[in-house]
Amino acid sequence: MVALRGKEIDSYLLRPDPGRPIILLYGPDAGLVRERAEALMASAVDDPNDPFSLVRLDGDELAAEPSRLVDEAMTVPLFGGRRAIRVRAGSRSFAGGIDTLAEMPLRDCRIVIEAGELRPESPLRKACERAKNAVAIGCYPDTERDLAKLIDDELKSSNLRIAQDARSTLMGLLGGDRQASRNELHKLALFAHGKGEVTLDDVMTVVSDASDLKLDPVVDAAFAGNAAIVESEFAKAMVAGTYPGVIIAAAQRQAAWLHKSALSLSEGAPLATVLDGGFPRLHFSRKGAVESALRNFSAQRLVGIIDQLAAAALDMRKQTTLAAVIAQRTLLAIAVNARRRG
């Protein structure tokens, strides 16, 4: 079985083994799958934009004609040089093509297969794991250590440091998708360009609206104490393919904003000023739910909610197969807690 893990993955990606030119990239982190695929393509051919050097195939089409993968892999480039094949796996299996290639010598040709979540018994995953000339690499949401390194690497390249409180908050807002996390860090670095250090205000201003997904209903329902809406909206998000970590990240952003708002109210700020003064601007349709949340939770209790969400985010990275269960349980617990008030 050739299923790489941990440091083996980093070593292989840094120096791909020419004796194992078939690479399966799979897992729930679509951004990480794409990032690794692009890196492997870039190092496989001289010009990734050359259609004679890089061939793109659809997995469902290959399922109807698995021999096409073999034909493409054994084709010698007209003008010589290296060749690569990039396959986007779909819902149908083309494992037969991998089994055939496992018995054949591949020269100057790299095959990279991108897939979503695959069970251990998946024909494609099993074929790549048992083939001597292939490797299977799981792509899962970043761990706390991975995120810390990603943050350091991205900010260091822009000559930026980051304050400790900003780092702690940023860690909670990233993680579900590597490419999305990297994009948010690029935005943050651009916003803080020339400042020398990224502050908490920078993070909350730039990253606080990181998702374009319609997650407000499920998050607002949790803090307003409406468990029934939490269940129905969470189910809709899962059907739409939303990664649970994105929902928890949205809840973390909302908890941080509510805590800041609760502190302002305790210092005598008018509710209208608090609701209209945030960034990004609170949509009028959410004001009722947010007012309920501020009545339900004191600043002190919100600190506990923030800790609860951070623990959930960490648990989801450790137990990716249970991410949806952990996220839903956490949001329902917040909804129950909200009904106690104070």
C-alpha positions in Angstrom: 0.0 0.0 0.0 1.4 3.4 -1.0 -0.7 5.9 0.9 1.5 8.8 2.0 1.0 10.6 5.3 2.5 13.5 7.3 6.1 14.3 6.4 6.0 11.7 3.6 3.6 13.9 1.7 5.9 17.0 2.1 8.9 15.0 1.0 7.2 13.6 -2.1 5.7 16.9 -3.2 9.1 18.6 -2.8 10.8 15.8 -4.9 8.3 13.6 -6.7 9.5 10.1 -7.1 9.8 9.3 -10.9 9.2 5.7 -10.1 5.7 6.6 -8.8 4.4 9.0 -11.5 0.7 8.4 -10.8 -0.6 10.6 -8.0 -4.1 10.5 -6.6 -5.1 13.7 -4.6 -8.3 13.3 -2.7 -10.1 14.6 0.4 -12.6 17.3 1.6 -10.2 20.2 1.2 -10.7 21.0 -2.4 -8.4 24.0 -2.2 -5.5 21.9 -1.0 -6.2 19.3 -3.7 -6.0 22.1 -6.4 -2.9 23.6 -4.8 -1.0 20.4 -4.8 -2.2 19.4 -8.3 -1.0 22.7 -9.7 2.4 22.3 -8.0 2.8 18.8 -9.4 1.8 20.0 -12.9 4.2 22.9 -12.8 7.2 20.6 -12.0 6.1 17.9 -14.4 6.3 19.9 -17.7 8.2 22.8 -19.1 5.1 24.7 -20.1 1.7 23.9 -18.4 -0.1 26.0 -21.0 1.2 23.8 -23.8 -1.7 21.4 -24.8 0.8 19.0 -26.3 2.6 18.7 -22.9 -0.4 18.8 -20.5 -3.5 16.9 -21.3 -6.7 17.5 -19.3 -9.2 14.6 -19.0 -12.6 14.2 -17.4 -12.9 11.2 -15.1 -16.5 10.4 -16.0 -15.6 10.3 -19.7 -12.7 8.0 -18.9 -15.1 5.7 -17.1 -16.7 5.0 -20.4 -13.4 4.4 -22.1 -10.6 3.5 -19.5 -8.2 2.6 -22.3 -8.0 6.3 -23.3 -6.0 7.0 -20.1 -3.5 4.2 -21.1 -3.3 5.6 -24.7 -2.6 9.1 -23.5 0.0 7.9 -20.9 1.9 6.0 -23.5 1.8 8.7 -26.2 5.2 10.1 -27.1 5.2 13.9 -27.5 5.6 15.0 -31.1 8.5 17.4 -30.2 9.9 15.4 -27.4 10.1 16.5 -23.7 8.1 15.6 -20.7 4.3 15.1 -20.6 1.6 15.2 -17.9 -2.0 14.2 -17.6 -4.4 16.0 -15.3 -7.7 14.1 -14.5 -10.6 15.4 -12.6 -12.4 12.4 -11.1 -16.2 12.5 -11.1 -18.8 10.1 -9.8 -17.9 7.2 -12.1 -14.9 4.9 -11.7 -12.0 4.5 -14.1 -9.9 2.3 -11.8 -9.5 -0.2 -14.6 -7.2 2.3 -16.4 -5.0 2.6 -13.3 -4.8 -1.2 -12.9 -3.6 -1.4 -16.5 -1.0 1.3 -16.1 0.2 -0.3 -12.9 1.7 -3.1 -15.0 3.3 -0.8 -17.6 6.5 1.3 -17.5 5.7 5.1 -17.7 8.5 7.3 -19.0 8.5 11.1 -18.8 4.8 11.2 -18.0 3.1 12.2 -14.8 -0.6 11.5 -14.1 -2.3 13.6 -11.4 -5.8 12.7 -10.4 -8.0 15.1 -8.4 -10.9 13.8 -6.5 -13.1 14.7 -3.6 -13.7 12.6 -0.4 -13.0 8.9 -1.2 -13.8 6.0 1.2 -11.0 3.4 1.8 -13.1 0.9 -0.3 -13.4 3.3 -3.3 -12.2 1.5 -6.4 -10.1 4.5 -7.5 -8.4 4.9 -4.2 -7.8 1.1 -3.8 -6.3 1.0 -7.3 -3.8 3.8 -6.6 -2.9 2.5 -3.2 -2.0 -1.0 -4.4 -0.2 0.1 -7.6 3.6 0.1 -7.2 3.9 3.1 -9.5 1.3 5.2 -7.8 0.7 7.1 -4.6 -2.4 8.3 -2.8 -2.4 11.6 -0.9 -5.2 12.6 1.4 -6.0 16.4 1.5 -7.7 17.3 4.7 -8.4 20.7 6.4 -5.3 22.3 7.9 -4.3 21.4 11.4 -3.5 24.1 13.9 0.2 23.6 13.1 -0.4 23.8 9.4 -2.3 27.0 9.8 0.4 28.5 11.9 3.0 27.7 9.3 0.7 29.0 6.5 0.2 32.3 8.3 3.9 32.8 9.0 5.0 31.9 5.5 2.4 34.3 3.8 3.1 37.2 6.1 6.8 36.8 6.2 6.9 37.0 2.4 5.3 40.5 2.8 7.7 41.5 5.6 4.9 41.5 8.2 4.6 40.3 11.8 1.3 39.5 13.5 0.2 40.4 17.1 -0.6 37.4 19.3 -4.3 38.3 19.8 -4.6 38.8 16.0 -3.0 35.4 15.4 -5.3 33.6 17.8 -8.4 35.1 16.1 -7.1 34.6 12.6 -6.4 30.9 13.4 -10.1 30.5 14.1 -11.2 32.2 10.9 -9.2 30.0 8.5 -8.9 26.3 7.8 -11.8 24.8 5.9 -10.2 25.2 2.5 -6.5 25.8 1.8 -7.0 28.0 -1.2 -9.6 30.1 0.6 -7.3 30.5 3.6 -4.4 31.6 1.3 -6.6 34.1 -0.5 -7.7 35.7 2.9 -4.0 35.9 3.9 -3.2 37.6 0.6 -6.0 40.2 1.3 -4.7 40.7 4.8 -1.1 41.2 3.7 -2.2 43.7 1.1 -4.4 45.6 3.6 -1.5 45.8 6.2 1.2 46.6 3.6 3.8 48.9 5.1 2.5 48.7 8.7 5.1 46.1 9.9 2.6 44.3 12.1 -0.9 42.9 11.6 -3.3 43.8 14.4 -6.5 42.4 15.6 -8.4 45.3 14.1 -6.8 44.4 10.7 -7.9 40.8 11.0 -11.5 41.7 12.0 -11.7 44.3 9.2 -10.4 42.1 6.4 -11.2 38.6 7.3 -14.5 39.1 9.1 -16.4 38.7 5.9 -14.4 35.8 4.5 -17.3 33.8 3.1 -19.8 34.7 0.5 -21.9 31.7 1.4 -25.3 32.4 2.9 -24.5 31.3 6.5 -26.2 34.2 8.4 -29.5 32.3 9.0 -27.9 29.3 10.8 -25.5 31.5 12.8 -28.1 34.1 13.8 -30.5 31.3 14.8 -27.9 29.8 17.1 -27.2 33.0 19.0 -30.9 34.0 19.0 -31.8 30.6 20.7 -33.8 29.1 17.8 -32.7 25.5 17.7 -35.3 24.5 15.1 -34.0 27.0 12.5 -30.4 25.9 13.4 -31.3 22.3 12.4 -33.1 23.2 9.2 -30.6 25.8 8.0 -27.6 23.5 8.9 -29.2 20.7 6.8 -29.6 23.0 3.8 -25.9 24.0 4.1 -24.8 20.4 4.2 -27.0 19.6 1.1 -25.3 22.5 -0.7 -21.9 21.0 0.0 -20.8 23.6 2.5 -17.8 22.5 4.6 -18.9 22.5 8.3 -15.7 24.3 9.3 -16.8 27.4 7.3 -20.0 27.6 9.4 -18.1 27.4 12.6 -15.7 30.1 11.4 -18.7 32.3 10.6 -20.0 31.6 14.2 -16.6 32.6 15.6 -16.7 35.9 13.7 -20.2 36.5 15.0 -19.2 35.7 18.6 -16.3 38.0 18.4 -18.5 40.8 17.1 -21.2 40.2 19.7 -18.6 40.3 22.5 -17.2 43.6 21.3 -20.8 44.9 21.0 -21.8 43.7 24.4 -18.8 45.5 25.9 -19.8 48.7 24.2 -23.4 48.4 25.5 -22.1 47.8 29.1 -20.2 51.0 28.8 -23.3 52.9 27.9 -23.3 53.0 24.1 -26.8 53.1 22.5 -28.0 49.9 20.9 -28.7 51.7 17.6 -25.1 53.0 17.5 -23.7 49.6 18.1 -25.8 47.9 15.4 -25.0 50.6 12.8 -21.4 51.0 13.6 -19.9 47.6 12.8 -17.9 46.6 9.8 -19.1 45.0 7.6 -22.3 46.9 8.0 -25.1 44.8 9.5 -27.9 44.1 7.0 -31.3 45.4 8.2 -32.8 41.9 7.9 -30.5 40.6 10.6 -31.0 43.3 13.2 -33.8 41.5 15.0 -31.8 38.3 15.4 -28.7 40.3 16.5 -30.7 42.3 19.1 -32.0 39.0 20.5 -28.5 37.6 20.7 -27.3 40.7 22.6 -30.2 40.3 25.0 -29.4 36.6 25.4 -25.6 36.9 26.1 -23.5 39.0 28.4 -19.9 39.8 27.4 -18.7 37.3 30.0 -20.8 34.5 28.7 -19.7 35.3 25.1 -16.1 34.6 26.2 -17.2 31.1 27.0 -18.9 30.7 23.7 -15.8 31.9 21.9 -13.8 29.2 23.7 -16.5 26.6 22.9 -16.3 27.4 19.2 -12.5 27.4 19.2 -12.6 23.9 20.8 -15.1 22.7 18.2 -12.9 24.0 15.3 -9.9 22.1 16.7 -12.0 18.9 17.2 -13.1 19.1 13.6 -9.6 19.3 12.3 -8.7 16.2 14.4 -11.8 14.3 13.5 -12.6 15.3 9.9 -15.1 12.5 9.4 -17.2 13.9 12.3 -16.9 17.5 11.3 -20.6 17.9 10.5 -21.7 16.2 13.7 -19.4 18.4 15.8 -20.5 21.6 14.1 -24.2 20.9 14.4 -23.9 19.8 18.1 -21.9 23.0 18.9 -24.5 25.3 17.3 -27.4 23.6 18.9 -25.6 23.9 22.3 -25.2 27.6 21.7 -29.0 27.9 20.9 -29.9 26.1 24.1 -27.5 28.3 26.1 -29.0 31.4 24.5 -32.5 30.6 26.0 -31.1 30.8 29.5 -30.1 34.5 28.9 -27.8 36.7 31.0 
